Amino acid sequence: MKASWDIFCSVVDNYGDIGVTWRLARQLVAEHQCVVRLWVDDLRAFEKICPQIDVELARQYQDGVEVRHWPAAWQAEAAADVVIAAFACQLPHAYMDAMADRERAPLWLNLDYLSAEDWVSGCHGLPSVKFRGVQKYFFFPGFQAGTGGLLREAGLLEQRHDFQRNRQAQLDFLQGLGVSPAADARLISLFAYENAGLASWLDVLAADAQPTHLLVPEGRILGDVQRWLGAEPLTVGSLRVRQALTIQVLPFVRQEDYDRLLWCCAFNAVRGEDSFVRAQWAGRPMLWHIYRQDEDIHLDKLEAFLSLYTRALSPGAKAAVLALWRAWNTEAPMADSWKNLLQHWPEVTKHTEQWCLEQGLQADLAAALVQFYLNWNQH
């Protein structure tokens, strides 16, 4: 009998939480034949990345996943064989009682945030708290052996490779979004939180000898783009040109199309967790805007990732990447670090593809979760 899985997602940061859990739920169904219920407390945020969602329905099926609205007033439900609390969200107390009332307790996992910090591999898979005899375990995604790996669907890297070798497929896809880049334009995607350092980056792109076509999915960074332009309000479809820089606002698209957008671009600025991982699978130079946390502890996470990510680069290229990422995440001026990165562009481009292939050798997160359950179930 197929194992049943309940995944609980409380939408905190609009799209990162639901982005990760939606990809995971679909992959568990498609590749591992699991029976999955995805509980989501904010269907409107979900609708942005999955437009076919009906926000009025308490229960519906999408891509083989049973999508359930997680109501504030919880109704009694039987607990699944595997229960995932995504990003330490608090399960309904009545559901926890249902877990404890099962004849065989379920596997209860806290799927934690992605981090490259050293301590992660030591905590991955360890027991956490208990509730009425039901044991919870830590499960950490990660970049190194001893962690849960990264979300990666079967055949993803092959699909990406084929798409990036097919210029016509890229142009057709971009045309579908209303994008017609000049033949010599550098294509950049920008998906980020608010950032006071953006203006200095836009200044240097506008003054560059090579034209840049900047694609900005609607979101929190649009206000900063608007302030730099000083023109009429930006909406989906807006196209503005300043010297060598063309800025175009894109609609929010479903996850598969966002992947293709990243594959089309020569450089991707991304934020949070889901788009951060997808940019790595794109195999292109990138810039991560990490979610800001109190007392700047997010900068420790940033440095831990950079230490891994840049270790194979030459000293000059490494310094260029470090300077750009640190400037972006501290809202410092970007002009000098961007110009310096361009000096090392060929090496950084080659490195990002190599990093992608290395990460692709690890077990993916969904497979690691299934294996963890199978091992636990044998005890």
C-alpha positions as CSV (number, residue, x, y, z in Angstrom):
1,M,0.0,0.0,0.0
2,K,1.3,3.4,-0.9
3,A,2.4,5.7,1.9
4,S,0.3,8.7,2.6
5,W,2.0,12.1,3.2
6,D,0.6,15.3,4.7
7,I,2.7,18.4,4.1
8,F,1.8,21.5,6.1
9,C,2.8,24.9,4.7
10,S,2.2,28.2,6.5
11,V,2.9,30.9,4.0
12,V,5.2,33.4,5.7
13,D,7.3,34.9,2.8
14,N,4.7,35.0,0.1
15,Y,6.2,32.5,-2.3
16,G,9.3,30.7,-0.9
17,D,7.5,28.4,1.5
18,I,4.7,27.4,-0.9
19,G,7.2,27.3,-3.8
20,V,9.3,24.6,-2.0
21,T,6.4,22.6,-0.7
22,W,4.5,22.6,-4.0
23,R,7.5,21.4,-5.9
24,L,8.1,18.7,-3.3
25,A,4.4,17.5,-3.2
26,R,4.3,17.2,-7.0
27,Q,7.6,15.3,-7.1
28,L,6.6,12.8,-4.4
29,V,3.4,12.0,-6.4
30,A,5.0,11.9,-9.9
31,E,8.3,10.1,-9.1
32,H,7.6,8.1,-5.9
33,Q,3.9,7.3,-6.3
34,C,3.1,8.8,-2.8
35,V,-0.4,9.9,-1.8
36,V,0.1,13.5,-0.9
37,R,-2.1,16.1,0.8
38,L,-0.7,19.6,0.8
39,W,-2.2,21.9,3.5
40,V,-1.8,25.6,2.7
41,D,-3.1,28.5,4.8
42,D,-2.9,31.1,2.0
43,L,-4.3,29.9,-1.3
44,R,-4.0,33.4,-2.9
45,A,-0.2,33.3,-2.6
46,F,-0.3,29.7,-4.0
47,E,-2.4,30.9,-7.0
48,K,0.5,33.2,-8.1
49,I,2.7,30.2,-8.9
50,C,-0.1,27.8,-9.8
51,P,-2.8,29.8,-11.6
52,Q,-5.1,26.9,-11.9
53,I,-5.7,26.9,-8.1
54,D,-9.3,27.8,-7.1
55,V,-8.9,29.9,-4.0
56,E,-12.5,29.3,-3.0
57,L,-12.1,25.5,-2.8
58,A,-11.3,23.8,0.5
59,R,-10.2,20.7,-1.4
60,Q,-9.0,20.2,-4.9
61,Y,-6.6,18.1,-7.0
62,Q,-3.7,19.7,-8.9
63,D,-1.1,17.6,-10.7
64,G,-2.1,14.5,-8.7
65,V,-1.7,16.4,-5.3
66,E,-4.7,16.8,-3.0
67,V,-4.5,20.5,-2.1
68,R,-6.3,21.4,1.1
69,H,-7.0,24.8,2.5
70,W,-5.6,24.8,6.1
71,P,-8.4,26.5,8.0
72,A,-8.0,28.5,11.2
73,A,-10.8,26.4,12.7
74,W,-9.3,22.9,12.2
75,Q,-11.7,20.1,11.3
76,A,-10.9,16.5,12.4
77,E,-8.7,14.7,9.9
78,A,-6.9,11.3,10.1
79,A,-3.2,11.7,10.2
80,A,-1.0,10.4,7.4
81,D,1.9,7.9,7.5
82,V,4.4,10.7,7.0
83,V,3.8,14.2,8.3
84,I,6.0,17.1,7.2
85,A,5.8,20.5,9.1
86,A,7.5,22.7,6.5
87,F,9.9,25.3,8.0
88,A,8.9,24.6,11.6
89,C,5.3,25.6,11.2
90,Q,3.1,24.6,14.1
91,L,0.6,21.8,13.4
92,P,-3.0,22.0,14.6
93,H,-3.2,20.5,18.1
94,A,-6.1,18.3,17.1
95,Y,-4.0,16.9,14.2
96,M,-1.2,16.2,16.6
97,D,-3.6,14.3,18.7
98,A,-4.7,12.4,15.6
99,M,-1.1,11.5,15.0
100,A,-0.7,10.1,18.6
101,D,-4.0,8.2,18.3
102,R,-2.9,6.2,15.3
103,E,-2.2,2.5,15.8
104,R,1.3,3.1,14.4
105,A,2.7,6.5,15.0
106,P,3.6,8.4,11.8
107,L,7.0,9.7,10.8
108,W,7.0,13.3,11.8
109,L,9.5,15.6,10.1
110,N,10.4,19.2,10.5
111,L,11.6,20.2,7.0
112,D,13.9,23.0,7.8
113,Y,15.3,26.0,5.9
114,L,18.2,25.4,3.5
115,S,21.6,26.3,4.9
116,A,25.2,25.6,4.0
117,E,26.4,26.0,7.6
118,D,28.7,23.4,9.0
119,W,26.4,22.3,11.9
120,V,23.6,21.3,9.5
121,S,25.0,17.8,8.6
122,G,25.4,17.1,12.3
123,C,21.8,17.8,13.0
124,H,20.2,16.3,9.9
125,G,18.0,13.3,10.8
126,L,18.3,13.8,14.6
127,P,15.3,13.4,16.8
128,S,13.7,16.6,18.0
129,V,10.7,16.9,20.4
130,K,8.1,14.3,21.2
131,F,4.3,14.7,21.5
132,R,2.5,11.9,23.3
133,G,5.0,9.4,22.2
134,V,5.2,10.7,18.5
135,Q,8.9,11.5,17.7
136,K,9.7,14.4,15.5
137,Y,12.9,14.5,13.4
138,F,15.0,17.3,11.9
139,F,15.3,17.1,8.1
140,F,17.7,19.6,6.6
141,P,18.1,20.3,2.8
142,G,21.7,21.1,2.0
143,F,24.7,21.2,-0.4
144,Q,26.9,18.5,1.1
145,A,26.9,14.9,2.0
146,G,25.1,14.1,5.2
147,T,22.2,16.5,4.4
148,G,18.9,16.1,2.6
149,G,20.1,17.5,-0.7
150,L,18.2,19.9,-2.9
151,L,14.9,19.7,-4.7
152,R,15.6,18.5,-8.3
153,E,13.1,16.7,-10.5
154,A,14.2,13.7,-12.6
155,G,15.7,14.8,-15.9
156,L,15.7,18.5,-14.9
157,L,19.4,19.2,-15.9
158,E,19.0,17.4,-19.2
159,Q,15.9,19.5,-20.0
160,R,17.7,22.7,-19.1
161,H,20.7,21.7,-21.2
162,D,18.6,21.0,-24.3
163,F,16.7,24.2,-23.8
164,Q,19.8,26.4,-23.5
165,R,21.2,24.8,-26.7
166,N,18.1,25.7,-28.6
167,R,18.1,29.4,-29.3
168,Q,14.7,29.3,-31.1
169,A,13.0,27.6,-28.2
170,Q,14.3,30.4,-25.9
171,L,13.1,33.1,-28.3
172,D,9.7,31.4,-28.6
173,F,9.4,31.2,-24.8
174,L,10.4,34.8,-24.3
175,Q,8.0,35.9,-27.1
176,G,5.2,34.2,-25.1
177,L,6.1,36.6,-22.2
178,G,6.1,39.6,-24.6
179,V,9.9,39.8,-24.5
180,S,11.9,40.6,-27.7
181,P,15.5,41.2,-26.6
182,A,18.0,42.8,-29.0
183,A,20.4,40.2,-30.4
184,D,23.4,41.7,-28.5
185,A,21.6,42.4,-25.2
186,R,22.6,40.7,-22.0
187,L,19.5,39.2,-20.5
188,I,19.2,39.5,-16.7
189,S,16.3,38.5,-14.4
190,L,15.7,40.4,-11.2
191,F,13.6,38.9,-8.4
192,A,14.5,40.4,-5.0
193,Y,13.4,42.0,-1.8
194,E,13.5,45.8,-1.5
195,N,17.1,46.9,-1.8
196,A,18.6,50.4,-1.6
197,G,21.7,49.3,-3.4
198,L,19.7,48.6,-6.6
199,A,20.0,52.2,-8.0
200,S,23.8,52.0,-8.2
201,W,23.6,48.7,-10.2
202,L,21.0,50.1,-12.6
203,D,23.3,53.2,-13.1
204,V,26.2,51.0,-14.2
205,L,24.0,48.9,-16.4
206,A,22.6,51.9,-18.1
207,A,26.1,53.4,-18.7
208,D,27.6,50.1,-20.0
209,A,28.8,49.7,-23.6
210,Q,26.8,46.4,-23.9
211,P,23.0,46.7,-23.8
212,T,21.2,44.9,-21.0
213,H,17.5,43.8,-21.0
214,L,16.4,43.5,-17.4
215,L,13.4,41.3,-16.8
216,V,11.6,42.0,-13.5
217,P,8.8,39.7,-12.4
218,E,6.2,41.7,-10.4
219,G,7.2,41.8,-6.7
220,R,8.8,43.7,-3.9
221,I,11.8,45.1,-5.8
222,L,9.5,47.0,-8.2
223,G,9.3,50.0,-5.9
224,D,13.0,50.5,-6.1
225,V,13.0,50.1,-9.9
226,Q,10.2,52.7,-10.0
227,R,12.2,55.2,-7.9
228,W,15.2,54.9,-10.1
229,L,13.2,55.4,-13.3
230,G,11.2,58.3,-11.8
231,A,8.5,57.6,-14.5
232,E,4.8,56.7,-14.4
233,P,4.0,53.7,-12.2
234,L,5.3,50.3,-13.4
235,T,2.8,47.5,-14.1
236,V,3.0,44.1,-15.8
237,G,4.1,44.7,-19.4
238,S,5.8,48.1,-18.7
239,L,8.8,48.6,-20.9
240,R,11.3,51.5,-20.1
241,V,14.6,52.3,-21.8
242,R,17.4,54.3,-20.1
243,Q,20.6,54.5,-22.2
244,A,21.9,50.9,-22.6
245,L,19.3,49.5,-20.1
246,T,15.9,48.2,-21.1
247,I,13.7,47.3,-18.1
248,Q,10.6,45.1,-18.6
249,V,8.1,44.1,-16.0
250,L,6.9,40.5,-16.3
251,P,3.8,38.8,-14.8
252,F,4.3,36.2,-12.1
253,V,4.5,32.9,-13.9
254,R,4.1,29.3,-12.9
255,Q,7.1,27.5,-11.6
256,E,8.0,25.7,-14.8
257,D,8.0,29.0,-16.7
258,Y,10.1,30.7,-14.1
259,D,12.6,27.9,-14.5
260,R,12.7,28.6,-18.2
261,L,13.1,32.3,-17.6
262,L,16.2,31.6,-15.5
263,W,17.5,29.3,-18.2
264,C,17.2,32.1,-20.8
265,C,19.1,34.7,-18.9
266,A,22.8,35.2,-18.8
267,F,22.6,36.4,-15.1
268,N,19.9,35.8,-12.5
269,A,19.3,37.8,-9.3
270,V,17.1,35.7,-7.0
271,R,15.7,35.8,-3.5
272,G,14.6,33.5,-0.7
273,E,15.0,29.7,-1.1
274,D,13.0,28.3,-4.0
275,S,14.3,30.7,-6.7
276,F,17.8,30.4,-5.1
277,V,17.9,26.7,-5.8
278,R,16.4,27.0,-9.2
279,A,19.0,29.6,-10.2
280,Q,21.7,27.1,-9.3
281,W,20.1,24.5,-11.6
282,A,20.1,27.1,-14.4
283,G,23.9,26.9,-14.5
284,R,24.3,30.6,-15.0
285,P,26.0,33.4,-13.0
286,M,23.7,34.5,-10.2
287,L,23.2,36.8,-7.2
288,W,21.2,35.7,-4.1
289,H,19.3,38.2,-2.0
290,I,19.0,36.2,1.3
291,Y,16.0,36.8,3.5
292,R,17.0,39.3,6.2
293,Q,16.9,38.1,9.8
294,D,17.3,39.8,13.2
295,E,20.8,40.7,14.3
296,D,22.0,40.0,10.8
297,I,22.3,36.3,11.4
298,H,21.3,35.8,7.7
299,L,24.8,37.1,6.8
300,D,26.3,34.1,8.6
301,K,24.2,31.8,6.3
302,L,25.3,33.9,3.3
303,E,29.0,33.5,4.1
304,A,28.6,29.8,4.7
305,F,27.2,29.3,1.2
306,L,29.8,31.6,-0.4
307,S,32.6,29.7,1.2
308,L,31.3,26.5,-0.5
309,Y,30.2,28.1,-3.7
310,T,33.4,30.0,-4.5
311,R,36.1,27.6,-3.3
312,A,37.0,26.4,-6.8
313,L,37.4,29.9,-8.3
314,S,40.7,31.7,-8.9
315,P,41.5,34.3,-6.2
316,G,40.4,37.2,-8.5
317,A,37.1,35.6,-9.6
318,K,36.3,34.6,-6.0
319,A,36.9,38.1,-4.8
320,A,34.7,39.5,-7.5
321,V,31.8,37.2,-6.6
322,L,32.2,37.8,-2.8
323,A,32.2,41.5,-3.3
324,L,29.1,41.6,-5.4
325,W,27.1,39.3,-3.1
326,R,28.1,41.1,0.0
327,A,27.3,44.5,-1.5
328,W,23.9,43.4,-2.6
329,N,23.1,41.9,0.8
330,T,24.2,44.9,2.8
331,E,22.6,47.5,0.3
332,A,26.1,48.9,-0.5
333,P,27.0,50.5,-3.8
334,M,27.2,47.9,-6.6
335,A,29.0,49.7,-9.4
336,D,32.6,48.6,-8.7
337,S,31.8,45.0,-7.8
338,W,29.7,44.6,-10.9
339,K,32.4,45.9,-13.2
340,N,34.9,43.7,-11.5
341,L,32.6,40.6,-12.0
342,L,32.5,41.4,-15.7
343,Q,36.3,41.1,-15.8
344,H,35.9,37.5,-14.7
345,W,32.8,36.6,-16.6
346,P,34.1,33.6,-18.6
347,E,35.5,31.9,-15.5
348,V,32.4,32.6,-13.3
349,T,30.1,31.3,-16.1
350,K,32.1,28.1,-16.5
351,H,32.2,27.7,-12.7
352,T,28.4,28.0,-12.3
353,E,27.8,25.2,-14.7
354,Q,30.3,23.0,-12.9
355,W,28.7,23.8,-9.5
356,C,25.4,22.8,-10.9
357,L,26.7,19.5,-12.2
358,E,28.4,18.7,-8.8
359,Q,25.2,19.4,-6.9
360,G,23.3,17.2,-9.4
361,L,25.4,14.2,-8.3
362,Q,23.7,14.3,-4.8
363,A,20.4,12.5,-4.1
364,D,17.6,15.0,-4.5
365,L,15.5,16.1,-1.5
366,A,12.3,14.2,-2.4
367,A,14.3,10.9,-2.9
368,A,16.1,11.6,0.4
369,L,12.8,12.0,2.2
370,V,11.4,8.8,0.8
371,Q,14.6,6.9,1.7
372,F,14.5,8.3,5.2
373,Y,10.9,7.1,5.6
374,L,11.8,3.6,4.2
375,N,14.7,3.3,6.6
376,W,12.6,4.5,9.6
377,N,9.7,2.2,8.6
378,Q,11.9,-0.9,8.9
379,H,12.6,-0.2,12.6
